[in-house]
Amino acid sequence: MKPAIADLPRLPSTRTEAEAIAALAKPQVPWLALDFAANRQAALAADWSNYAIVHFATHALLNPTHPELSGIVLSLFDAQARPRMDSCA
């Protein structure tokens, strides 16, 4: 049986990874969405035209039978620890 999305463990060191990658972008100012801010709404609202490289440190769910059902898992909870209903993109 496959684990539910809510059962996915938090990925270790993703904040450190994102900050290290962002530091390489200087002198340009990178856009970082970390922790609760790493959600579908933020990803859809971002002005991606300002960036040549995008890095997501997240879980991915792959469906080889129906690839259109594959996706990435963004923040599962909001800042008040309520489950987000739009966690998959």
N, CA, C and O atoms as CSV, one atom per row, in Angstrom:
chain,resi,resn,atom,element,x,y,z
A,1,MET,N,N,0.849,-1.190,0.000
A,1,MET,CA,C,0.000,0.000,0.000
A,1,MET,C,C,0.888,1.245,0.000
A,1,MET,O,O,1.857,1.325,0.755
A,2,LYS,N,N,0.550,2.214,-0.852
A,2,LYS,CA,C,1.323,3.447,-0.952
A,2,LYS,C,C,0.969,4.373,0.206
A,2,LYS,O,O,-0.182,4.416,0.640
A,3,PRO,N,N,1.970,5.126,0.714
A,3,PRO,CA,C,1.669,6.059,1.807
A,3,PRO,C,C,0.834,7.233,1.316
A,3,PRO,O,O,0.933,7.642,0.159
A,4,ALA,N,N,0.026,7.757,2.195
A,4,ALA,CA,C,-0.753,8.958,1.882
A,4,ALA,C,C,0.192,10.151,1.836
A,4,ALA,O,O,1.260,10.129,2.447
A,5,ILE,N,N,-0.199,11.178,1.119
A,5,ILE,CA,C,0.644,12.371,1.034
A,5,ILE,C,C,0.966,12.898,2.421
A,5,ILE,O,O,2.093,13.324,2.670
A,6,ALA,N,N,0.001,12.877,3.324
A,6,ALA,CA,C,0.221,13.391,4.682
A,6,ALA,C,C,1.271,12.586,5.431
A,6,ALA,O,O,1.811,13.071,6.425
A,7,ASP,N,N,1.578,11.365,4.984
A,7,ASP,CA,C,2.570,10.532,5.639
A,7,ASP,C,C,3.994,10.786,5.137
A,7,ASP,O,O,4.941,10.197,5.659
A,8,LEU,N,N,4.159,11.643,4.145
A,8,LEU,CA,C,5.496,11.915,3.636
A,8,LEU,C,C,6.311,12.631,4.705
A,8,LEU,O,O,5.836,13.603,5.292
A,9,PRO,N,N,7.528,12.167,4.968
A,9,PRO,CA,C,8.350,12.837,5.980
A,9,PRO,C,C,8.884,14.170,5.460
A,9,PRO,O,O,9.035,14.362,4.254
A,10,ARG,N,N,9.159,15.063,6.363
A,10,ARG,CA,C,9.783,16.327,5.996
A,10,ARG,C,C,11.165,16.024,5.433
A,10,ARG,O,O,11.884,15.181,5.970
A,11,LEU,N,N,11.535,16.696,4.367
A,11,LEU,CA,C,12.845,16.469,3.771
A,11,LEU,C,C,13.916,17.202,4.581
A,11,LEU,O,O,13.808,18.408,4.806
A,12,PRO,N,N,14.944,16.480,5.015
A,12,PRO,CA,C,15.986,17.126,5.831
A,12,PRO,C,C,16.863,18.056,4.998
A,12,PRO,O,O,17.162,17.772,3.838
A,13,SER,N,N,17.258,19.134,5.586
A,13,SER,CA,C,18.244,20.070,5.015
A,13,SER,C,C,17.794,20.829,3.776
A,13,SER,O,O,18.637,21.402,3.086
A,14,THR,N,N,16.522,20.860,3.469
A,14,THR,CA,C,16.098,21.576,2.262
A,14,THR,C,C,16.287,23.089,2.410
A,14,THR,O,O,16.580,23.774,1.430
A,15,ARG,N,N,16.121,23.606,3.615
A,15,ARG,CA,C,16.351,25.047,3.827
A,15,ARG,C,C,17.815,25.375,3.561
A,15,ARG,O,O,18.119,26.341,2.861
A,16,THR,N,N,18.720,24.577,4.117
A,16,THR,CA,C,20.154,24.792,3.918
A,16,THR,C,C,20.497,24.681,2.432
A,16,THR,O,O,21.263,25.484,1.900
A,17,GLU,N,N,19.925,23.685,1.778
A,17,GLU,CA,C,20.145,23.484,0.338
A,17,GLU,C,C,19.683,24.707,-0.453
A,17,GLU,O,O,20.425,25.210,-1.297
A,18,ALA,N,N,18.481,25.184,-0.194
A,18,ALA,CA,C,17.935,26.331,-0.923
A,18,ALA,C,C,18.765,27.596,-0.673
A,18,ALA,O,O,19.032,28.360,-1.601
A,19,GLU,N,N,19.163,27.808,0.560
A,19,GLU,CA,C,19.965,28.996,0.879
A,19,GLU,C,C,21.337,28.931,0.221
A,19,GLU,O,O,21.852,29.956,-0.227
A,20,ALA,N,N,21.936,27.746,0.155
A,20,ALA,CA,C,23.245,27.591,-0.492
A,20,ALA,C,C,23.134,27.860,-1.996
A,20,ALA,O,O,24.004,28.504,-2.583
A,21,ILE,N,N,22.067,27.366,-2.608
A,21,ILE,CA,C,21.862,27.612,-4.045
A,21,ILE,C,C,21.594,29.090,-4.288
A,21,ILE,O,O,22.128,29.668,-5.236
A,22,ALA,N,N,20.780,29.703,-3.450
A,22,ALA,CA,C,20.465,31.129,-3.594
A,22,ALA,C,C,21.717,31.993,-3.461
A,22,ALA,O,O,21.847,33.008,-4.145
A,23,ALA,N,N,22.631,31.596,-2.589
A,23,ALA,CA,C,23.871,32.354,-2.395
A,23,ALA,C,C,24.701,32.383,-3.680
A,23,ALA,O,O,25.453,33.331,-3.906
A,24,LEU,N,N,24.575,31.373,-4.509
A,24,LEU,CA,C,25.307,31.326,-5.775
A,24,LEU,C,C,24.749,32.315,-6.799
A,24,LEU,O,O,25.424,32.645,-7.774
A,25,ALA,N,N,23.526,32.786,-6.582
A,25,ALA,CA,C,22.871,33.679,-7.531
A,25,ALA,C,C,23.334,35.123,-7.410
A,25,ALA,O,O,23.035,35.936,-8.284
A,26,LYS,N,N,24.045,35.456,-6.365
A,26,LYS,CA,C,24.466,36.849,-6.165
A,26,LYS,C,C,25.306,37.288,-7.347
A,26,LYS,O,O,26.086,36.484,-7.857
A,27,PRO,N,N,25.185,38.532,-7.810
A,27,PRO,CA,C,24.568,39.675,-7.161
A,27,PRO,C,C,23.059,39.773,-7.358
A,27,PRO,O,O,22.426,40.641,-6.756
A,28,GLN,N,N,22.465,38.916,-8.178
A,28,GLN,CA,C,21.012,38.951,-8.320
A,28,GLN,C,C,20.361,38.496,-7.026
A,28,GLN,O,O,20.919,37.680,-6.292
A,29,VAL,N,N,19.193,39.020,-6.754
A,29,VAL,CA,C,18.464,38.647,-5.549
A,29,VAL,C,C,17.514,37.503,-5.893
A,29,VAL,O,O,16.581,37.687,-6.673
A,30,PRO,N,N,17.744,36.327,-5.318
A,30,PRO,CA,C,16.856,35.207,-5.618
A,30,PRO,C,C,15.536,35.318,-4.860
A,30,PRO,O,O,15.444,36.018,-3.851
A,31,TRP,N,N,14.543,34.636,-5.346
A,31,TRP,CA,C,13.254,34.535,-4.656
A,31,TRP,C,C,13.221,33.188,-3.972
A,31,TRP,O,O,13.403,32.158,-4.622
A,32,LEU,N,N,12.991,33.177,-2.674
A,32,LEU,CA,C,12.924,31.938,-1.903
A,32,LEU,C,C,11.542,31.797,-1.275
A,32,LEU,O,O,11.010,32.743,-0.692
A,33,ALA,N,N,10.980,30.622,-1.401
A,33,ALA,CA,C,9.748,30.283,-0.693
A,33,ALA,C,C,10.105,29.085,0.179
A,33,ALA,O,O,10.312,27.981,-0.326
A,34,LEU,N,N,10.176,29.305,1.471
A,34,LEU,CA,C,10.609,28.271,2.408
A,34,LEU,C,C,9.492,27.928,3.385
A,34,LEU,O,O,8.611,28.743,3.657
A,35,ASP,N,N,9.547,26.706,3.907
A,35,ASP,CA,C,8.614,26.256,4.942
A,35,ASP,C,C,7.162,26.427,4.476
A,35,ASP,O,O,6.802,25.969,3.392
A,36,PHE,N,N,6.330,27.083,5.290
A,36,PHE,CA,C,4.915,27.231,4.963
A,36,PHE,C,C,4.689,28.057,3.696
A,36,PHE,O,O,3.661,27.914,3.035
A,37,ALA,N,N,5.651,28.920,3.360
A,37,ALA,CA,C,5.518,29.767,2.173
A,37,ALA,C,C,5.740,28.993,0.878
A,37,ALA,O,O,5.438,29.502,-0.201
A,38,ALA,N,N,6.254,27.792,0.965
A,38,ALA,CA,C,6.492,26.960,-0.223
A,38,ALA,C,C,5.196,26.235,-0.578
A,38,ALA,O,O,5.076,25.022,-0.402
A,39,ASN,N,N,4.250,26.988,-1.070
A,39,ASN,CA,C,2.936,26.416,-1.360
A,39,ASN,C,C,2.532,26.688,-2.808
A,39,ASN,O,O,3.173,27.471,-3.510
A,40,ARG,N,N,1.477,26.039,-3.232
A,40,ARG,CA,C,1.014,26.140,-4.616
A,40,ARG,C,C,0.679,27.572,-4.993
A,40,ARG,O,O,1.022,28.020,-6.087
A,41,GLN,N,N,0.016,28.294,-4.106
A,41,GLN,CA,C,-0.367,29.679,-4.391
A,41,GLN,C,C,0.871,30.532,-4.679
A,41,GLN,O,O,0.867,31.328,-5.618
A,42,ALA,N,N,1.927,30.373,-3.881
A,42,ALA,CA,C,3.150,31.149,-4.093
A,42,ALA,C,C,3.808,30.780,-5.423
A,42,ALA,O,O,4.288,31.653,-6.146
A,43,ALA,N,N,3.829,29.499,-5.737
A,43,ALA,CA,C,4.441,29.055,-6.988
A,43,ALA,C,C,3.683,29.594,-8.205
A,43,ALA,O,O,4.296,29.981,-9.200
A,44,LEU,N,N,2.372,29.618,-8.123
A,44,LEU,CA,C,1.573,30.120,-9.238
A,44,LEU,C,C,1.631,31.643,-9.362
A,44,LEU,O,O,1.504,32.177,-10.464
A,45,ALA,N,N,1.822,32.343,-8.246
A,45,ALA,CA,C,1.833,33.805,-8.255
A,45,ALA,C,C,3.201,34.394,-8.598
A,45,ALA,O,O,3.297,35.579,-8.918
A,46,ALA,N,N,4.249,33.592,-8.538
A,46,ALA,CA,C,5.605,34.104,-8.771
A,46,ALA,C,C,5.769,34.588,-10.207
A,46,ALA,O,O,5.175,34.034,-11.132
A,47,ASP,N,N,6.579,35.625,-10.384
A,47,ASP,CA,C,6.905,36.132,-11.717
A,47,ASP,C,C,8.150,35.388,-12.191
A,47,ASP,O,O,9.273,35.851,-11.987
A,48,TRP,N,N,7.947,34.244,-12.819
A,48,TRP,CA,C,9.059,33.375,-13.223
A,48,TRP,C,C,9.885,33.973,-14.363
A,48,TRP,O,O,10.969,33.468,-14.655
A,49,SER,N,N,9.405,35.028,-15.012
A,49,SER,CA,C,10.155,35.623,-16.125
A,49,SER,C,C,11.468,36.250,-15.668
A,49,SER,O,O,12.345,36.517,-16.490
A,50,ASN,N,N,11.611,36.483,-14.377
A,50,ASN,CA,C,12.840,37.078,-13.843
A,50,ASN,C,C,13.945,36.058,-13.587
A,50,ASN,O,O,15.048,36.436,-13.191
A,51,TYR,N,N,13.669,34.763,-13.807
A,51,TYR,CA,C,14.613,33.728,-13.416
A,51,TYR,C,C,14.921,32.778,-14.570
A,51,TYR,O,O,14.035,32.379,-15.325
A,52,ALA,N,N,16.198,32.429,-14.685
A,52,ALA,CA,C,16.625,31.454,-15.692
A,52,ALA,C,C,16.667,30.050,-15.108
A,52,ALA,O,O,16.591,29.067,-15.845
A,53,ILE,N,N,16.786,29.951,-13.793
A,53,ILE,CA,C,16.892,28.661,-13.115
A,53,ILE,C,C,15.875,28.627,-11.977
A,53,ILE,O,O,15.739,29.589,-11.221
A,54,VAL,N,N,15.167,27.512,-11.866
A,54,VAL,CA,C,14.211,27.306,-10.781
A,54,VAL,C,C,14.583,26.000,-10.097
A,54,VAL,O,O,14.838,24.999,-10.765
A,55,HIS,N,N,14.616,26.005,-8.778
A,55,HIS,CA,C,14.963,24.809,-8.011
A,55,HIS,C,C,13.851,24.534,-7.006
A,55,HIS,O,O,13.517,25.399,-6.196
A,56,PHE,N,N,13.282,23.343,-7.054
A,56,PHE,CA,C,12.297,22.904,-6.074
A,56,PHE,C,C,12.919,21.764,-5.286
A,56,PHE,O,O,13.340,20.767,-5.873
A,57,ALA,N,N,12.983,21.891,-3.983
A,57,ALA,CA,C,13.433,20.804,-3.105
A,57,ALA,C,C,12.176,20.249,-2.452
A,57,ALA,O,O,11.711,20.770,-1.439
A,58,THR,N,N,11.638,19.203,-3.030
A,58,THR,CA,C,10.342,18.700,-2.591
A,58,THR,C,C,10.179,17.235,-2.967
A,58,THR,O,O,10.971,16.688,-3.735
A,59,HIS,N,N,9.168,16.618,-2.431
A,59,HIS,CA,C,8.806,15.267,-2.846
A,59,HIS,C,C,8.128,15.347,-4.213
A,59,HIS,O,O,7.506,16.353,-4.553
A,60,ALA,N,N,8.258,14.279,-4.984
A,60,ALA,CA,C,7.536,14.154,-6.245
A,60,ALA,C,C,6.747,12.857,-6.214
A,60,ALA,O,O,7.207,11.851,-5.674
A,61,LEU,N,N,5.584,12.887,-6.782
A,61,LEU,CA,C,4.760,11.692,-6.912
A,61,LEU,C,C,4.654,11.381,-8.400
A,61,LEU,O,O,4.165,12.200,-9.178
A,62,LEU,N,N,5.112,10.203,-8.789
A,62,LEU,CA,C,5.134,9.825,-10.196
A,62,LEU,C,C,4.131,8.723,-10.471
A,62,LEU,O,O,4.039,7.750,-9.723
A,63,ASN,N,N,3.394,8.880,-11.531
A,63,ASN,CA,C,2.437,7.864,-11.959
A,63,ASN,C,C,2.784,7.492,-13.400
A,63,ASN,O,O,2.371,8.182,-14.332
A,64,PRO,N,N,3.550,6.391,-13.594
A,64,PRO,CA,C,3.967,6.030,-14.946
A,64,PRO,C,C,2.812,5.609,-15.854
A,64,PRO,O,O,2.913,5.729,-17.075
A,65,THR,N,N,1.726,5.123,-15.278
A,65,THR,CA,C,0.568,4.722,-16.070
A,65,THR,C,C,-0.214,5.934,-16.563
A,65,THR,O,O,-0.668,5.971,-17.706
A,66,HIS,N,N,-0.365,6.924,-15.686
A,66,HIS,CA,C,-1.074,8.164,-16.014
A,66,HIS,C,C,-0.184,9.341,-15.615
A,66,HIS,O,O,-0.380,9.928,-14.550
A,67,PRO,N,N,0.796,9.694,-16.458
A,67,PRO,CA,C,1.740,10.768,-16.106
A,67,PRO,C,C,1.072,12.090,-15.748
A,67,PRO,O,O,1.631,12.884,-14.992
A,68,GLU,N,N,-0.116,12.328,-16.286
A,68,GLU,CA,C,-0.817,13.579,-15.975
A,68,GLU,C,C,-1.225,13.658,-14.507
A,68,GLU,O,O,-1.581,14.730,-14.019
A,69,LEU,N,N,-1.174,12.536,-13.806
A,69,LEU,CA,C,-1.481,12.512,-12.375
A,69,LEU,C,C,-0.222,12.648,-11.515
A,69,LEU,O,O,-0.308,12.608,-10.288
A,70,SER,N,N,0.933,12.805,-12.139
A,70,SER,CA,C,2.185,13.016,-11.412
A,70,SER,C,C,2.253,14.465,-10.950
A,70,SER,O,O,1.546,15.322,-11.479
A,71,GLY,N,N,3.092,14.734,-9.976
A,71,GLY,CA,C,3.235,16.111,-9.517
A,71,GLY,C,C,4.243,16.227,-8.400
A,71,GLY,O,O,4.861,15.248,-7.983
A,72,ILE,N,N,4.394,17.441,-7.929
A,72,ILE,CA,C,5.270,17.701,-6.785
A,72,ILE,C,C,4.405,18.023,-5.576
A,72,ILE,O,O,3.278,18.497,-5.715
A,73,VAL,N,N,4.941,17.761,-4.394
A,73,VAL,CA,C,4.216,18.031,-3.153
A,73,VAL,C,C,4.828,19.265,-2.508
A,73,VAL,O,O,6.012,19.281,-2.173
A,74,LEU,N,N,4.023,20.283,-2.340
A,74,LEU,CA,C,4.486,21.514,-1.708
A,74,LEU,C,C,4.089,21.476,-0.232
A,74,LEU,O,O,3.710,20.418,0.268
A,75,SER,N,N,4.167,22.589,0.465
A,75,SER,CA,C,3.869,22.611,1.890
A,75,SER,C,C,2.500,21.994,2.178
A,75,SER,O,O,1.496,22.381,1.579
A,76,LEU,N,N,2.472,21.042,3.091
A,76,LEU,CA,C,1.229,20.341,3.428
A,76,LEU,C,C,0.387,21.079,4.458
A,76,LEU,O,O,-0.787,20.762,4.644
A,77,PHE,N,N,0.989,22.076,5.138
A,77,PHE,CA,C,0.298,22.795,6.208
A,77,PHE,C,C,0.525,24.283,6.071
A,77,PHE,O,O,1.547,24.716,5.539
A,78,ASP,N,N,-0.433,25.077,6.555
A,78,ASP,CA,C,-0.234,26.518,6.581
A,78,ASP,C,C,0.447,26.896,7.895
A,78,ASP,O,O,0.756,26.026,8.709
A,79,ALA,N,N,0.679,28.180,8.098
A,79,ALA,CA,C,1.407,28.645,9.281
A,79,ALA,C,C,0.673,28.366,10.593
A,79,ALA,O,O,1.289,28.413,11.657
A,80,GLN,N,N,-0.630,28.076,10.539
A,80,GLN,CA,C,-1.405,27.742,11.743
A,80,GLN,C,C,-1.536,26.220,11.907
A,80,GLN,O,O,-2.345,25.742,12.703
A,81,ALA,N,N,-0.728,25.465,11.143
A,81,ALA,CA,C,-0.704,23.995,11.200
A,81,ALA,C,C,-1.990,23.337,10.704
A,81,ALA,O,O,-2.281,22.185,11.025
A,82,ARG,N,N,-2.757,24.098,9.910
A,82,ARG,CA,C,-3.957,23.520,9.290
A,82,ARG,C,C,-3.540,22.879,7.972
A,82,ARG,O,O,-2.727,23.443,7.240
A,83,PRO,N,N,-4.087,21.709,7.664
A,83,PRO,CA,C,-3.753,21.068,6.381
A,83,PRO,C,C,-4.130,21.960,5.210
A,83,PRO,O,O,-5.195,22.577,5.207
A,84,ARG,N,N,-3.249,22.024,4.215
A,84,ARG,CA,C,-3.536,22.762,2.989
A,84,ARG,C,C,-4.223,21.826,2.023
A,84,ARG,O,O,-3.825,20.667,1.905
A,85,MET,N,N,-5.217,22.284,1.347
A,85,MET,CA,C,-5.936,21.449,0.402
A,85,MET,C,C,-5.314,21.510,-0.985
A,85,MET,O,O,-5.666,20.714,-1.856
A,86,ASP,N,N,-4.384,22.455,-1.202
A,86,ASP,CA,C,-3.768,22.635,-2.523
A,86,ASP,C,C,-2.284,22.258,-2.504
A,86,ASP,O,O,-1.469,22.938,-3.127
A,87,SER,N,N,-1.925,21.179,-1.795
A,87,SER,CA,C,-0.523,20.831,-1.596
A,87,SER,C,C,0.154,20.243,-2.804
A,87,SER,O,O,1.383,20.245,-2.869
A,88,CYS,N,N,-0.581,19.748,-3.752
A,88,CYS,CA,C,0.020,19.127,-4.930
A,88,CYS,C,C,-0.129,20.059,-6.121
A,88,CYS,O,O,-1.167,20.693,-6.312
A,89,ALA,N,N,0.913,20.127,-6.904
A,89,ALA,CA,C,0.881,20.971,-8.109
A,89,ALA,C,C,1.201,20.136,-9.315
A,89,ALA,O,O,1.227,20.650,-10.433
